[in-house]
Amino acid sequence: MGMQVERQNAPCGAVVRGVNLSGTLTDAEVAEIRKHWLEHQVIAIVDQDMSVEDIERFALTVGPFGSDPFFEAIPGHPHVAQVRRDADEKTPIFAEAWHSDWSFQKEPPAATLLRSEVTPPVGGDTLFADCARAYDALSDAMKAVLAPLRAVHSASRAYGAQGVFAKETAKRTMEIIVSPEADKTISHPLVRTHPVTGRKALYVSPVYTVGIEGMTLKESQAILGFLFAHMTQDEFVYRHRWRQGMLLMWDNRNTVHYADGGYDGHLRVMHRTTVAGGAVV
């Protein structure tokens, strides 16, 4: 039958069947997966019985590993982290806020890969907002306002000395690293151009975007607050529902995502890695 792709009834997202990621992929299969990922931004490759080594090997067909700070990798696999929440855990859900992975880096990751190892019977959805569609929906006047702006990104709110994780008192299964490095800032174009498709997208998020260069805090908050509300409207959002043995790959360059809860009392285990990206333009 070959590879089959089913577009989701949503702004982005597709389900991919008919490929075995635990084996060696042909160049044609790699090219086809990449094509669908670029077109749909989020692809769910179902029914994958994969080891950690399989995940690493597949990631390297997409590109070199990204740099993943602020949480521990699993032993012997420096580029793979376990995203785990135990059934009795009381801490807030990890990544339960809109963000694009590691946008505070000079060269943020192009892709994130996340595979379900233990899937709870309820909850645990991941939401994605299509930031290219959100940009397209803006008026020409607003696009002109945003065009020259540079957004300031930082990991301080999450991983900084005064960040959310630094203030946690309950035990968390994941090993989170709090560091002064997280308080550094970097600026990127507020509207970025995808290096492959050429599409423009909003490149801001409530977690990592802390301001706009040259503007006061109140001015930045007014513009960013509008954009955050605009880009996460239902018309731009795809809700992904997990199944056991599913590998999800998304494009950080034109989406933001949000990890939903709703599975208290159940174990949830995922394996995660990233693929490096280039400079933001």
Phi, psi and omega in degrees: 000330184077190183284132176242138183233127179241114179292138177284155176278069187199169181299329178215170177107140176206152176257134181244130177232165173084025177221145182247106184280351178276350177258186177274122181277146173283162177301323180294320178294317178300315180297321181291318177299316179298320179299314181292322178298314180294324181286316188259349177072325177227120178236137178251112181263112193269163172056054181248112175270093191237138169276172175299321178297324177296318179298315179299314182296318179294318179304321183288345172285339179274321180169178179294157179299146172276176176261124186242093181275169165076001162211158189283141171279163177283150185304132177082357181223081190295348182250008181236130178246150173263122175261102189232139172225118182285160185299328183261011184286142184245357181287160176301153179299132177294132177069030180273058175193153185291132179196161167249129190305127172052040180293350178278357177276157177298321176231087184295159183295142176285317185229151167239137176245132182222122181245135180279121177261311175231117185251122179293157182287344179223155172067195177079018178295157171242128181259141178234136174250130181276101186282344174284315176297321179297319177295315181302329184281350179287156176290158177299326180295316179292321177301322180293324178295318186282335189309315183271358189280148174240128180270145180261126183246147178202151175267009189298322184294332181262306192247003181284176183299332177246020184280179183303314185287332178293336184265358181291141176245333179284155182286133177246136181294314178293143178272099180268137180254116174267131187211145173300337178301331182291342182276356177289158179235157175212150179248144175228158173306134179295326173250117181254154178255125181297129186291344181253309185275339182080359180287145176269146180212152173291135182235070179215159175203152180297333183282313191252347180265117188251355180176184177232131183306134175081000181247154173288166180300316181294320178297315178299315182298323180296314181288313182294321178300317176298315183294319180299317180292322182293312189284343180255018172295154183305326184293346180249003191249136173247126177262115181265128177254127188277151168232159179299139175070031180254134173253124180253134176231127180230161183261112181287349186278342180217021172222157163238158183221168189211125179270116182273158180260227177087015180231029176306139181090001180232143175285140174223128182226130177228158169243139190225140170212169179231159177247133186298151175235172178265193180294151179277125179230000000 
